[in-house]
């Protein structure tokens, strides 16, 4: 199915804060400092108005568009306890790994740590207790080709009985869930991987301060404006719905990574509870 053949009946026009200052050839990569954005060298505003289509009812594939909307009922009783209660963290790690293994047909799924909560900016008290907890408001993917390989090799070195050479390929996945009630003021938008051109990508070095982990420096992919990009979101998500999307695939013939970003839904009524979400990252290994 060609990108131009995909159509939906509804959507919104939202602002996408594309990278506006790509570095010159051979220049230093841009930086995004999650805890002190005033120190960013990446410039993303003003944003671009883009059509963001309602993806409900759209048939997608992880290896084609790079994202899938799915149902997953979690046994976690209170998602606010993620990153607070180790037992809850482990419960969500175990059930997410089992779900992704069955969902993707992977031979093995290894979670890259526990859940990461994010809250909309109005949740000031919850944000104050966490690090790197605001929604990322520029289109990005969590890895570059080089940083994904480095991460996979790091996991190979430190995870017992993991040998990447035993598998034909690996994929890095993100499972995203909102646990605030619908409607969401800052939903997640994902971009059809087929609509991204290689020249749209720039390296952005993310500098993150994580609670109990210190400073983490990791190369990610940022995106330049291209009117051909095809954006989708899933309005009014419930706690039993998730978006699964690629952050890397070792097979370049498949969708390799998905640009994604939070955006302000201009149709969301004022005064609703601000978005609360949790994401999980995983390494899926295929025979």
Phi, psi and omega in degrees: 000122180287154180303319184293345181273349182281127178218149174229165184273345186213171179169189179222157171261112184238166182269125176251122186270076180295155172297130185252350185230068179301141180291153175294158179305127181082358180280171180293147179290156178288159179235147175231115184257105192294328184265354181209072187295344176293346178263004177300144164263347176282133177248128184233352182240146006287155181275182179246137175283121182231148173283126180242106188281151174288115184273357180296131182090352179278131177271117181233173183217140180300328183269357181247285176284332179097359180216155179217139174263130188216167175257131175212112179273119182266150175269359179294124184283332184211106183290341175297339182279351173297140187070005177241323185239113182303327179293321177293318177304312182293323178301316182287325175301310185296314184288328179290319178298317180295318179297312183294325178296314180290322185290322184263343186077016179294151177286330181203143175233128178240124181283141178267070182086190183266191182290150178239114180276147172222145181230148173298155185305330178295344181277062190297321182292318179291322179296324181296334182271355184236170172243146177050055187243001177275149175298139175283124188253032172222149183290129184205163166238152192285350182218164160255175176302315184291315183288331176293317178297318179299318179294317179298318179293325177295318177294322178301323183284331189249347179267126180302140175057022175262126177226104183302331183293346179283348188243151182284329178199167174223157180224140174255128189237152172239130173249120188242131181223139170262139176241015167266150184289155176289154358279159179262133181284327181235073182290171177265134173249142178234148185249132177305120185299334181288342182268000180267129174266149180306324181287354178281347188263140173224149178281131176234120179275115179272129178245111191235137173258112182253137178300132179070006180231345181077203184279134177239130178242122187211133179283130177239178178248125171257170187228138174270156180297135172213121183296347180278352181298139180247107184259146179222151171217171184233094186292153173057045178294144175256171183294342182265011180241144181223156169249125175252128181214159184280140165245349171186150170220133182287348178260107184289353177281349177256171171303125186269315180204160185239124171292136179213156181197150166282150175214160178276121179280110183292348181265356183286130180297150177290149173088003178285157175301135183291159185301134168235130184216164176220137178238150178231138179245142188217154171253116178256130185245135185238137178294000000 
